[in-house]
Amino acid sequence: MEGLDGYRSLPDTMQHPQVKGKPDQQRRLMRVVRACLTHQLLKLHQAGYVHGDIRPANIMVDLHCLDDECNNVETLIERRFVQVVDWD
């Protein structure tokens, strides 16, 4: 499912040809998602909000996070390659 412009849900991202069947890419993707998600949720909670519906379909990923130039976690967070959405 295409959601935000240029983003795919985490399950759709895992099925993308750039990731599917490629363990190294899958591990890298999960490291990126974990780092970005942790950062964003911490900021949300510090602001007094709770998302309440975090599930794979609500985690949107920009496949550019797998580009070789994006090895630094701060760059990944800054560029917001991973977004948490609430479709309701």
GINOR-V221541 format. One line per field, one symbol per residue. ss: DSSP state (H for helix, E for strand, C for the rest). A space follows every 10 residues. Layout:
BEGIN
ss = ???
END
This chain:
BEGIN
ss = CECCCCEEEH HHHHHCCCCC CCHHHHHHHH HHHHHHHHHH HHHHHHCCCC CCCCCHHHEE EEHHHHCCCC CCHHHHHHCC CEEECCCC
END
